Amino acid sequence: MYKYDTYDQAMVDTRVEEFRDQVRRRIDGHLTEDQFKPLRLMNGLYLQLHAYMLRVAIPYGTLSSAQMRVLGDIADRYDRGYGHFTTRQNIQYNWIKLEDTPDLLGELAKVEMHAIQTSGNCIRNISSDQFAGAAADEVTDPRPYAELLRQWSSFHPEFTTLPRKFKIAVIASKIDRAAMRLHDIGIEIVRNDAGEFGAAFYVGGGMGRTPMIGPLINGFVPLDQLITYSEACLRVYNRFGRRDNKYKARIKILVHEIGAAEYTRLVEAEFAHLLAQGIEPPLAELARISENFADMAFEVGAPGDVDRSDPDFALWLDRNTHAHKAPGYAIVTISLKPVGGIPGDASADQIRLMADLARDYSFDELRVTHAQNIVLPHVRKADLHALWTALDGAGLSTPNLDTIGDIIACPGLDYCSLANARSIPLAQKISQRFAARQEEIGELKLKISGCINACGHHHAGHIGILGVDKRGTENYQLLLGGSEAADTSLGKITGPGFDEDGIVDAIERATDLYLTRRADGERFLDTYRRLGMEPFKEAIYG
């Protein structure tokens, strides 16, 4: 994983001291809240319903065990003993005291972490495939390119006040594990027939109030022009994106209104101009970055057989492990979705335990997923049972990856000042209702957002739930047919909404219909696409 150089460390340390002075002036009354707000947001500090919330950046979701351990210590020292892992591969702390934030950021800086650009109208945390560098199906490790984009975008003077926030994802596999086409810019590293690597650019995706799937605007940008083409995309948006209406300020609206062809024409013209300026970092810089992502010292001839005699262990193996590119190794996903739990939450002790397990079993490395789970990317198959035993003792062995129990949910009205409805209690009820039926139902991705901003990715759920305010009462709309994978699609609203208990019953009616009408091998999403909405509406509403 990437290690800070002296410039990185100086940049982060300087920001901590700047913010320390800003906090002091706010507490002393020399700054009003209106004056302080843009300063705190530049450091990832939000004022939520009950307290300040701090969002910590985890670039492309990659962490060392030392970093993970500090996140656990921060949960104890500055929060209420837990952290919340998010759909942007970050972590949030919901009970932060303003006077503590400079010291907290100082603790992060000691382990090469920060909260810079986790808020505001800037380029946010660069996200990527949580299996990057380990997956058997990727053409190359996308993280060096994600890191190059991170360095380019950090404090970029032209893009610190964009029309709205901006999100970029980078993958290198046809199996999209990062919802790439639902980002402002989605980049897929590809290889052409000549064996050359390039970048396919998808621009104008996003969820929120107006969900859209990003169209392909260029199928092959040479990788030694990646930054230049990214800058061209951003420059066109910065120049023409709307600033008069925040609901129409995202790049997806610009691409939609002028059309993908015209947007592409403008980008290509800007790209040609920028190529003449020579802004691309030298290849030596990419080589320097790439050295930090060299393959681990995988054991040659590591045993590939695993004793499956324990049925609980065998179920976990089937659900929560994936093929690794190195023989004798596996990718392990740790579910943060115990039955009846809060999706994405982990206690300080659990965070520290996961850090220890990464140190002992996964070459000192962890990943945060956009589905709010944690990955140990490089585990010897011979160590899987010992790892599972340790996870099981800490309540972290739930075998529910990609099932109805693996729910994505935003913090909702329990914490967020923007929310219209609670997400957490609903997720807990659904988890408990379907706990015994997960294997029967199979793959079903369920996502919950407490408001139209879609932090819970409800548009991309096989089943999506949107919390709305219906004349002062929490109400939940049901959506069907979304997908964030390579077969990207947007869910459609089934009809009138439900109260909290009613939406759980509606989900049960929808899954019951699926079980009676599915063909061999079909997922819930496959059956929905084959049958269409009407049979499901009839089952749900009678």
SULQUIJO-V922324 format. One record per helix or strand of 2 or more residues. SS is the DSSP state (h for helix, s for strand). FROM is the first residue (numbers start at 1). TO is the last residue. If there is no record, write none. Layout:
SS&FROM&TO  SS&FROM&TO
This chain:
h&6&28  h&33&41  s&45&47  s&52&56  h&59&61  s&62&64  h&65&78  s&82&85  s&91&96  h&98&110  s&127&128  h&143&153  h&157&159  s&168&171  h&180&182  s&185&191  s&197&203  s&215&222  h&223&240  h&246&248  h&251&258  h&260&277  h&283&291  h&311&320  s&321&324  s&329&334  s&345&347  h&348&361  s&365&368  s&374&380  h&381&393  s&408&409  h&412&414  h&424&433  h&435&441  s&446&449  h&458&460  s&463&470  s&473&480  s&492&493  h&500&517  h&524&531  h&533&541
